[in-house]
């Protein structure tokens, strides 16, 4: 007769081992199932993070392209228009030329001393106008692109924050972005005055011993222009030129712009501390050694383009007298000050690899290695 107790006694070990195997298998299954669920959730989380990252990239791209459009279609064209108007107005050579032409057509109208003085002024102002245009356009082009990349990085940081963090920070509104970009006008409205004074002083120092009858080759002309630029860059101190571009502080800048422009909007302005932060950061970048290297590359390229434009009239012929070079020298300021879409210098600067690398590093908040 079957006895449960006897059966248990005979098979207890097997039953316990079997139960252990089943229990262990179930435990392993639960661990595996939990692991699978965790992996699935991790995959979902990664997918969400990937989608959020892609969305952030799209938002950043849209914001950055919006800033670039404002810079390319409004900021730089307007600044260039103002720069051209100010330089050609303050260094208008037409009166000097007219008086010299009248004196030539009417003997006795000008005394020999008056003729010498007029030619001397024409000599200085011709070089001042063209070299000032070359320097200002080069630096303004670099400055505006630096602005775009500084602003782009701050936008990236804004977008990267959570919505709650954005509520507690100084986000960049559209009005704020436009006000910061509009600081590029400072060079044309205020910085240009001292720029022209110092450029004229540099031109006088280089040209004071140069006589109108002296002849110059294209290489000597390049050397003169380079000397003027070098002296100009050291006038008032090696970093004084930054003050032509960047206002001293926000409050001073706003007062100057309000008093000089009836179109300057006093409403919907960026928070003062945020604008001060952006201006200070831009000023710091301009003072960095790596920007100094980039600026030198850009100016050298600008001088090269200028000389290339003048070469056909000088190269291949005997050196020309300075008096014959002056009309061409002063005329070269016109293409240098052309609108951005028709400006060969601005187009060339945008294609220089070292400058593009520098902009990338500005955006990433890095510096070029020495």
Secondary structure, 3 states (H helix, E strand, C coil): CCCHHHHHHHHHHHHHHHHHHHHHHHHHHHHHHHHHHHHHHHHHHHHHHHHHHHHHHHHHHHHHHHHHHHHHHHHHHHHHHHHHHHHHHHCCCHHHHHHHHHHHHCCCCCCHHHHHHHHHHHHHHHHHHHHHHHHHHHHHHHHHHHHHHHHHHHHHHHHHCCHHHHHCCCCCCHHHHHHHHHCCHHHHHHHHHHHHHHHHHHHHHHHCCCCCCCEECHHHHHHHHHHHHHHHHHCCCCCCCHHHHCCCCHHHHHHHHHHHCCCCCCCCCCCHHHHHHHHHHHHHHHCCHHHHHHHHHHHHHHHHHHHHHHHHHHCCCCCEEHHHHHHHHHHHHHHHCCCHHHCHHHHHHCCCHHHHHHHHHHHHCCCCCC
